[in-house]
Amino acid sequence: MSQLKPISHLDNNPSTPGKFKMDKSPYIHRLRWHSSLAKLAFWFFIFLGLILFFFLHSFSSSPPSDLSRRSLRTSIWGGPAWEKRVRTSARVRSRNGLSVLVTGAAGFVGTHVSAALKRRGDGVLGLDNFNDYYDPSLKRARQALLDRTGVFVVEGDINDSVLLRKLFDVVAFTHVMHLAAQAGVRYAMQNPGSYVHSNIAGLVNVLEVCKSANPQPSIVWASSSSVYGLNSKVPFSERDRTDQPASLYAATKKAGEEMAHTYNHIYGLSITGLRFFTVYGPWGRPDMAYFFFTKDILKGKSISIFEGPDHGTVARDFTYIDDIVKGCLASLDTAEKSTGTGGKKKGPAQLRVFNLGNTSPVPVTKLVSILERLLKVKANRIMLKMPRNGDVQFTHANISLAQSELGYNPTTDLQTGLKKFVRWYLNYYSSNGKKSAG
Ligand SMILES: O=C(O)[C@H]1O[C@H](OP(=O)(O)OP(=O)(O)OC[C@H]2O[C@@H](n3ccc(=O)[nH]c3=O)[C@H](O)[C@@H]2O)[C@H](O)[C@@H](O)[C@@H]1O
């Protein structure tokens, strides 16, 4: 009997030394057949028990890693009403408008870019997984803001290729503004897997879906000034070396730029990478220094300010969000069409990388002084030697390429931008006293 074959095969396998000494009478044979079955069942249940144990254990360990939190998250989507919302949100309302899928739409830059696109009549659909890297209630508040402007944010992960393909089935997006990422330089030491999950696997998934979409969209995505790493030539130009990342975060962004090259080369995807320089402003990210310095100064808590070797200045080319948004929109507007169809390249396609910075680095000590003045509270400063945590001592953007190709021209200095941030912060966190900055 064919069913017996695997068993007899198992029987011939000398897994226990005594097995082959047994009598081969039919009765004994049946007994042996039953005992093998019982053994199989026994080991099967032990195996099942072990799987169950590890499964439950991974749930109960606290706190769960960011990666596990992400992968456990399920999104609810689909159905005619959902598709209608998707279509309505992505509908273009101006002549020659774009139809843009914005990933990371409930993030800091994603919210501002989505709102700006919608305001000028482009079709916008958001996608965000609402992970809890920082307070998700802030992301929900941004979502509510977008909802009021007519942007629907679908809850889902960029690694979910079924969802992404579905979105492209429903809407023929002309552009993808890919901003979903695991951000933060220092957190990469705590949760490296989350960077691989979002910035490597997630990006590949987005590129895979875009390459097979018909028509292929043009892609603009967020790289980072951190790719310059240990580069000491200032200001940082797109032509400078970027092969010495100082953090895993930077390494994943650099890897993203290389993968962009590959997808452009093989599939004809039009891709533009934007190296953002320390973006700040209203609705910002609570994991960034200007944000948690504000919170801690107001609470009377001490703040650690990093300094370089020999008390060297640590400085950043802080860039205001409105300037970044202009750079993002200009990148979308100047993006050429992808050239592939059916997953095949038909001709050379555009591949670009731009610095989007402010061109005027400011020491972190000066940032703190501005905050003190705006908040009318003296900070309790603790000067600390910069820990080896992925930080670099300074950043400074050369923006001449973005100026000539995109017409990018940042106009907001740190004092002006922080004033707007502080106004937003006080208003957002003081309203009814319920919210807290974490
Ligand atoms: O430009 C970029 O590409 C990057 O900008 C920021 O990274 P970073 O410039 O390190 O911004 P913050 O984390 O806000 O730090 C700003 C400055 O404050 C300093 N710092 C930070 C934390 C702290 O406790 N003390 C302190 O002095 C840092 O060394 C840095 O010089 C973002 O967090 C990254 O996601 C982004 O990719």
The ligand as an SDF file (V2000), in Angstrom:
LIG
                    3D

 37 39  0  0  0  0  0  0  0  0999 V2000
   20.6220   64.5120    8.6300 O   0  0  0  0  0  0  0  0  0  0  0  0
   20.2880   63.3520    8.7120 C   0  0  0  0  0  0  0  0  0  0  0  0
   20.4180   62.6130    7.7780 O   0  0  0  0  0  0  0  0  0  0  0  0
   19.7650   62.7780    9.9930 C   0  0  0  0  0  0  0  0  0  0  0  0
   19.3770   63.8380   10.8490 O   0  0  0  0  0  0  0  0  0  0  0  0
   18.9980   63.4510   12.1390 C   0  0  0  0  0  0  0  0  0  0  0  0
   20.1270   62.9270   12.8070 O   0  0  0  0  0  0  0  0  0  0  0  0
   21.0040   63.9360   13.6550 P   0  0  0  0  0  0  0  0  0  0  0  0
   21.5900   64.9960   12.8060 O   0  0  0  0  0  0  0  0  0  0  0  0
   21.9560   63.1190   14.4470 O   0  0  0  0  0  0  0  0  0  0  0  0
   19.9080   64.6570   14.5720 O   0  0  0  0  0  0  0  0  0  0  0  0
   19.6410   64.5970   16.1310 P   0  0  0  0  0  0  0  0  0  0  0  0
   19.5400   63.2260   16.6050 O   0  0  0  0  0  0  0  0  0  0  0  0
   18.5000   65.4870   16.4060 O   0  0  0  0  0  0  0  0  0  0  0  0
   20.9690   65.2340   16.7440 O   0  0  0  0  0  0  0  0  0  0  0  0
   21.2870   66.5950   16.4770 C   0  0  0  0  0  0  0  0  0  0  0  0
   22.5800   66.9590   17.1530 C   0  0  0  0  0  0  0  0  0  0  0  0
   22.4130   66.9060   18.5620 O   0  0  0  0  0  0  0  0  0  0  0  0
   23.4560   66.1340   19.1270 C   0  0  0  0  0  0  0  0  0  0  0  0
   22.9160   65.4810   20.3390 N   0  0  0  0  0  0  0  0  0  0  0  0
   21.9900   64.5260   20.2480 C   0  0  0  0  0  0  0  0  0  0  0  0
   21.4730   63.9290   21.3680 C   0  0  0  0  0  0  0  0  0  0  0  0
   21.9100   64.3330   22.6190 C   0  0  0  0  0  0  0  0  0  0  0  0
   21.4830   63.8280   23.6810 O   0  0  0  0  0  0  0  0  0  0  0  0
   22.8380   65.3260   22.6890 N   0  0  0  0  0  0  0  0  0  0  0  0
   23.3500   65.9040   21.5790 C   0  0  0  0  0  0  0  0  0  0  0  0
   24.2020   66.8010   21.7000 O   0  0  0  0  0  0  0  0  0  0  0  0
   23.8880   65.1780   18.0480 C   0  0  0  0  0  0  0  0  0  0  0  0
   25.2190   64.7610   18.2430 O   0  0  0  0  0  0  0  0  0  0  0  0
   23.7230   66.0270   16.8000 C   0  0  0  0  0  0  0  0  0  0  0  0
   24.8730   66.7820   16.6050 O   0  0  0  0  0  0  0  0  0  0  0  0
   17.8850   62.4250   12.0940 C   0  0  0  0  0  0  0  0  0  0  0  0
   17.6060   61.9110   13.3720 O   0  0  0  0  0  0  0  0  0  0  0  0
   18.1880   61.3010   11.1280 C   0  0  0  0  0  0  0  0  0  0  0  0
   17.0510   60.4660   11.0130 O   0  0  0  0  0  0  0  0  0  0  0  0
   18.5500   61.9280    9.8050 C   0  0  0  0  0  0  0  0  0  0  0  0
   18.7660   61.0080    8.8320 O   0  0  0  0  0  0  0  0  0  0  0  0
  1  2  2  0
  2  3  1  0
  2  4  1  0
  4  5  1  0
  4 36  1  0
  5  6  1  0
  6  7  1  0
  6 32  1  0
  7  8  1  0
  8  9  2  0
  8 10  1  0
  8 11  1  0
 11 12  1  0
 12 13  2  0
 12 14  1  0
 12 15  1  0
 15 16  1  0
 16 17  1  0
 17 18  1  0
 17 30  1  0
 18 19  1  0
 19 20  1  0
 19 28  1  0
 20 21  1  0
 20 26  1  0
 21 22  2  0
 22 23  1  0
 23 24  2  0
 23 25  1  0
 25 26  1  0
 26 27  2  0
 28 29  1  0
 28 30  1  0
 30 31  1  0
 32 33  1  0
 32 34  1  0
 34 35  1  0
 34 36  1  0
 36 37  1  0
M  END
$$$$
